[in-house]
């Protein structure tokens, strides 16, 4: 059973979403919250598997709440799914940087919302890696390619700052795998490129996520860009 906390400042939307996902036998709505601060408190007490998080809310917005939830080791088992609208793409990237595991529009079909909750709970990106990458490249501040191509041997390098320090935690093979994750390759495609089993490819990806403190695949994609390992056009 997947436990879910629904967070939205509009009571009607909050209740409607809760009612929709509660119809699925694999999902239980364990609570709701009307602002980000309340959401942080309720996560601490309820420990839900998934938080359906609105972005624009009073007191503390969804991005700030997501950052606090994902930064707390006690919430390692909780994943955040952002509820958004199409015109909020910039907010989505900020939320992904804060640790959210995916995003879905408020106008989505009921079955799509249920599917999204299950996907994020399973640790998958809600969208394909390629789709997530396409969104990120529209809004992320990517280092200049000439500055990014430094150190770490021939080929893609890194830049100074926290992204670079996180990149330095990875082995050479893990950086190679991260580069493929950033390019949108699936575990199966990574396995085929390196002539390894899909299980081994998944193990590499999981180790990368552990080393950089990522909840799911979206954050390593962002790291690949912010560190300069991958730049647009690669």
Secondary structure in CASP SS format (residue, H / E / C, confidence):
PFRMAT SS
TARGET T0000
AUTHOR 0000-0000-0000
METHOD secondary structure of the structure
MODEL  1
X C 1.00
X E 1.00
X E 1.00
X E 1.00
X E 1.00
X E 1.00
X E 1.00
X C 1.00
X C 1.00
X C 1.00
X H 1.00
X H 1.00
X H 1.00
X H 1.00
X H 1.00
X H 1.00
X H 1.00
X H 1.00
X H 1.00
X H 1.00
X H 1.00
X H 1.00
X C 1.00
X C 1.00
X C 1.00
X C 1.00
X E 1.00
X E 1.00
X E 1.00
X E 1.00
X E 1.00
X E 1.00
X E 1.00
X C 1.00
X C 1.00
X H 1.00
X H 1.00
X H 1.00
X H 1.00
X H 1.00
X H 1.00
X H 1.00
X H 1.00
X H 1.00
X H 1.00
X H 1.00
X C 1.00
X C 1.00
X C 1.00
X E 1.00
X E 1.00
X E 1.00
X E 1.00
X E 1.00
X C 1.00
X C 1.00
X C 1.00
X C 1.00
X C 1.00
X C 1.00
X C 1.00
X H 1.00
X H 1.00
X H 1.00
X H 1.00
X H 1.00
X H 1.00
X H 1.00
X H 1.00
X H 1.00
X H 1.00
X C 1.00
X H 1.00
X H 1.00
X H 1.00
X C 1.00
X C 1.00
X C 1.00
X E 1.00
X E 1.00
X E 1.00
X E 1.00
X E 1.00
X E 1.00
X C 1.00
X H 1.00
X H 1.00
X H 1.00
X H 1.00
X H 1.00
X H 1.00
X H 1.00
X H 1.00
X H 1.00
X H 1.00
X H 1.00
X H 1.00
X H 1.00
X C 1.00
X C 1.00
X C 1.00
X E 1.00
X E 1.00
X E 1.00
X E 1.00
X C 1.00
X C 1.00
X C 1.00
X C 1.00
X H 1.00
X H 1.00
X H 1.00
X H 1.00
X H 1.00
X H 1.00
X H 1.00
X H 1.00
X H 1.00
X H 1.00
X H 1.00
X H 1.00
X C 1.00
X C 1.00
X C 1.00
X C 1.00
X C 1.00
X C 1.00
X C 1.00
X H 1.00
X H 1.00
X H 1.00
X H 1.00
X H 1.00
X H 1.00
X H 1.00
X H 1.00
X H 1.00
X H 1.00
X H 1.00
X C 1.00
X C 1.00
X C 1.00
X C 1.00
X C 1.00
X H 1.00
X H 1.00
X H 1.00
X H 1.00
X C 1.00
X C 1.00
X C 1.00
X C 1.00
X C 1.00
X C 1.00
X C 1.00
X C 1.00
X C 1.00
X C 1.00
X C 1.00
X C 1.00
X C 1.00
X H 1.00
X H 1.00
X H 1.00
X H 1.00
X H 1.00
X H 1.00
X C 1.00
X C 1.00
X C 1.00
X C 1.00
X H 1.00
X H 1.00
X H 1.00
X H 1.00
X H 1.00
X H 1.00
X H 1.00
X H 1.00
X H 1.00
X H 1.00
X H 1.00
X C 1.00
X C 1.00
X C 1.00
X C 1.00
X H 1.00
X H 1.00
X H 1.00
X H 1.00
X H 1.00
X H 1.00
X H 1.00
X H 1.00
X C 1.00
X C 1.00
X C 1.00
X H 1.00
X H 1.00
X H 1.00
X H 1.00
X H 1.00
X H 1.00
X H 1.00
X H 1.00
X H 1.00
X H 1.00
X H 1.00
X H 1.00
X H 1.00
X H 1.00
X H 1.00
X C 1.00
X C 1.00
X C 1.00
X C 1.00
X H 1.00
X H 1.00
X H 1.00
X H 1.00
X H 1.00
X H 1.00
X H 1.00
X H 1.00
X H 1.00
X H 1.00
X C 1.00
X C 1.00
X C 1.00
X C 1.00
X C 1.00
X C 1.00
X C 1.00
X C 1.00
END
